Amino acid sequence: MNAEIRTIPDMLVDTYGNQSELARRLHINRETISKYIHDKEAKHHAIVNGVFMTSRGDSGKNRWGKR
């Protein structure tokens, strides 16, 4: 089984830059598209086989920096 891994900037090429259309295809909010539009290296998100996935930014820490 092969996994297809893409990013939002990569998929925007398919929709000719139309963020609303990409949001519809991924079943996510357009604001989420805007949030990850500059993450070309997939450090904070990835689209795996058409499913949008994000990474945890806090690495499991609570708001005071403790686990």
C-alpha positions as CSV (number, residue, x, y, z in Angstrom):
1,M,0.0,0.0,0.0
2,N,1.4,3.4,-1.0
3,A,0.6,6.5,0.9
4,E,0.2,9.8,-1.0
5,I,1.5,12.6,1.1
6,R,0.8,16.2,0.0
7,T,0.7,19.7,1.5
8,I,-1.8,22.6,1.3
9,P,0.5,24.7,-1.0
10,D,1.0,21.6,-3.2
11,M,-2.8,21.0,-3.5
12,L,-3.5,24.7,-4.2
13,V,-1.9,24.2,-7.5
14,D,-4.6,21.6,-8.4
15,T,-7.3,24.2,-7.5
16,Y,-5.6,27.1,-9.3
17,G,-5.1,28.8,-5.9
18,N,-8.8,28.6,-5.0
19,Q,-8.7,28.2,-1.2
20,S,-12.4,27.7,-0.9
21,E,-12.4,24.8,-3.3
22,L,-9.5,23.1,-1.5
23,A,-11.3,23.5,1.8
24,R,-14.4,21.8,0.3
25,R,-12.3,19.0,-1.1
26,L,-10.6,18.4,2.3
27,H,-13.8,19.0,4.3
28,I,-12.1,21.7,6.5
29,N,-12.6,25.4,7.1
30,R,-11.1,27.9,4.7
31,E,-9.4,29.6,7.6
32,T,-7.5,26.4,8.2
33,I,-6.2,26.6,4.6
34,S,-5.0,30.1,5.3
35,K,-3.3,28.9,8.5
36,Y,-1.1,26.3,6.7
37,I,-0.7,28.1,3.4
38,H,3.0,28.8,4.0
39,D,3.9,25.3,5.4
40,K,5.5,24.0,2.2
41,E,7.8,21.6,4.0
42,A,4.9,19.9,5.9
43,K,6.4,20.7,9.3
44,H,3.0,21.3,10.9
45,H,0.5,19.6,8.6
46,A,0.2,16.9,5.9
47,I,-2.5,15.5,3.7
48,V,-2.2,11.7,3.7
49,N,-4.4,9.9,1.1
50,G,-6.8,12.9,1.1
51,V,-7.1,13.1,4.9
52,F,-5.9,16.4,6.5
53,M,-3.6,15.9,9.5
54,T,-1.8,18.3,11.8
55,S,0.9,18.0,14.4
56,R,0.6,19.0,18.0
57,G,2.3,22.3,18.5
58,D,2.8,22.0,22.2
59,S,4.3,18.4,22.3
60,G,1.9,17.3,25.0
61,K,2.7,20.1,27.5
62,N,0.0,21.9,29.3
63,R,-0.2,25.7,29.3
64,W,2.4,26.0,32.1
65,G,5.0,24.1,30.2
66,K,4.7,20.9,32.3
67,R,3.6,17.4,31.2
